Amino acid sequence: MTIIDFLEDNAKKYGNEECLVEINPQKKPESYRTWREYNLVEPGRAKEVRRSITWSEFDELANKTANLLLSKGIKKNDKVTYHRM
């Protein structure tokens, strides 16, 4: 099973269920904590500080990223890196 198969399968099975959760980069917490700690320690602030996406959203974003790479001429087995300027 490829990652493509995995994402498509999970998007079909669990479409609107939460897939990925992270501390929202736009909301900088006062101290470093994991998203689980925010959920357990500060449940009132969890929604304010956490950001999540569903399986369907993750699948859609992965497809958009793949199509962007293809549109730039990236082909299978090409190496791609990210360089922040």
C-alpha positions in Angstrom: 0.0 0.0 0.0 1.4 3.4 -1.0 1.0 6.6 0.9 -1.5 7.6 -1.8 -3.6 4.5 -1.2 -3.4 5.1 2.5 -4.6 8.7 2.3 -7.4 7.9 -0.1 -8.5 4.9 1.9 -8.6 6.8 5.2 -10.3 9.9 3.6 -13.1 7.5 2.4 -13.4 5.7 5.7 -12.8 8.6 8.2 -13.4 11.7 6.0 -14.5 14.2 8.7 -12.6 12.7 11.6 -9.6 14.5 13.0 -6.4 13.3 11.4 -3.6 15.7 12.4 -3.4 18.0 15.4 -0.7 20.6 16.1 -0.1 23.7 18.1 -1.3 26.5 15.9 1.8 28.4 14.7 -0.2 31.7 14.6 -1.0 31.4 18.3 2.3 31.3 20.1 1.9 29.8 23.5 3.6 31.3 26.5 5.5 28.1 27.2 6.3 25.0 25.2 3.7 22.3 25.6 2.5 19.6 23.3 -1.1 19.7 21.9 -2.0 16.8 24.3 -0.8 18.8 27.2 -3.1 21.7 26.1 -6.0 19.3 25.8 -5.3 17.9 29.3 -3.9 20.8 31.3 -5.7 23.7 29.7 -8.9 22.4 28.2 -10.4 25.8 28.0 -7.6 27.0 25.8 -7.2 23.9 23.7 -9.4 25.2 20.7 -7.6 28.5 20.8 -4.1 27.1 20.6 -4.7 23.8 18.6 -5.2 23.5 14.9 -6.4 20.3 13.3 -7.4 18.9 9.9 -9.5 16.0 8.9 -8.5 13.0 6.8 -10.4 14.5 3.8 -8.6 17.8 4.2 -5.2 16.0 4.5 -5.9 14.0 1.3 -6.9 17.2 -0.5 -3.8 19.1 0.6 -1.6 16.1 -0.4 -3.1 16.1 -3.9 -2.7 19.8 -4.3 1.0 19.5 -3.2 1.5 16.6 -5.7 -0.1 18.5 -8.5 2.0 21.6 -7.8 5.2 19.6 -7.9 4.0 18.0 -11.2 3.3 21.4 -12.7 6.8 22.5 -11.8 8.2 19.5 -13.8 9.0 17.3 -10.8 8.9 13.7 -11.8 8.9 10.3 -10.0 12.3 9.7 -8.3 13.3 13.4 -8.5 14.7 14.7 -5.2 12.9 17.7 -3.7 14.2 19.9 -0.8 12.9 22.9 1.0 15.1 25.9 1.5 13.8 28.8 3.5 15.1 32.2 2.2 
